[in-house]
């Protein structure tokens, strides 16, 4: 069963194509998991992309359980932007910022 759209304008597919063009290869199972997470959490495309990006940044690879957990938190907290996601990451001590003096 396929969970994803084949529309040309699908932002998730576009992001995966961009990453592929840059040399990042994600298998079909990752693609399907992105859409599974979207459907199971009722997330927006933007929330999916933000959770996917942060998952890969923080885990160094795609970790499905981390992605779904993060996506659930973004949906619950109505996180819709990179800035909101970054604040969430800081609040939950997932990232640290260096203070330049």
C-alpha positions in Angstrom: 0.0 0.0 0.0 1.3 3.4 -0.9 0.7 6.3 1.5 2.1 9.0 -0.6 0.8 11.2 -3.3 2.2 11.1 -6.8 1.3 14.7 -7.5 4.0 16.9 -9.1 3.5 19.6 -6.5 3.8 17.4 -3.4 6.3 19.2 -1.1 7.4 16.0 0.5 8.2 14.3 -2.8 10.0 17.5 -3.9 12.1 17.5 -0.8 13.1 13.9 -1.3 14.0 14.7 -4.9 16.1 17.6 -3.9 17.9 15.5 -1.3 18.4 12.7 -3.9 19.9 15.3 -6.3 22.4 16.3 -3.5 23.4 12.7 -3.0 21.2 11.7 -0.1 19.4 8.4 -0.8 16.4 7.4 1.2 14.7 4.1 0.4 11.0 3.5 -0.4 10.4 2.5 3.2 11.5 5.9 4.5 9.2 7.6 1.9 6.3 5.5 3.0 7.0 6.1 6.7 7.0 9.8 6.1 3.4 9.6 4.7 2.4 7.0 7.3 3.4 9.5 10.0 1.6 12.3 8.3 -1.6 10.3 8.1 -1.5 8.9 11.6 -0.8 12.2 13.2 -2.9 14.4 10.9 0.2 16.5 10.3 0.7 19.2 7.6 3.3 18.7 4.9 5.3 21.4 6.6 5.3 19.6 9.9 6.4 16.4 8.2 9.3 18.2 6.5 10.4 19.9 9.7 10.2 16.6 11.7 12.0 14.7 8.9 14.8 17.3 8.7 15.3 17.5 12.5 15.2 13.7 12.8 18.1 13.3 10.3 20.0 16.2 11.8 19.8 14.9 15.3 20.0 11.1 14.7 22.4 11.2 11.7 20.0 9.0 9.8 16.3 8.4 9.6 14.9 6.9 12.8 11.2 6.2 12.3 10.3 6.1 16.0 12.1 9.4 16.7 10.4 11.0 13.6 6.9 9.9 14.7 7.5 11.1 18.3 8.7 14.4 17.1 5.9 14.8 14.6 3.3 14.0 17.3 4.9 16.7 19.4 4.8 19.2 16.5 1.2 18.5 15.8 0.2 18.7 19.5 2.1 22.0 19.9 1.0 23.3 16.6 4.6 23.8 15.4 4.4 25.2 11.9 7.8 26.9 11.3 11.5 26.1 11.6 11.8 28.8 14.2 9.0 27.2 16.4 10.7 23.8 15.9 14.1 25.2 17.0 12.5 26.7 20.1 10.9 23.3 20.8 14.3 21.6 20.4 16.0 24.1 22.8 13.2 23.8 25.4 13.5 20.0 25.3 17.3 20.1 25.4 17.7 18.4 22.1 19.9 21.2 20.8 22.1 23.8 22.4 23.1 27.2 21.1 26.4 28.8 21.7 26.3 32.3 23.0 28.7 34.5 21.2 30.2 37.3 23.2 
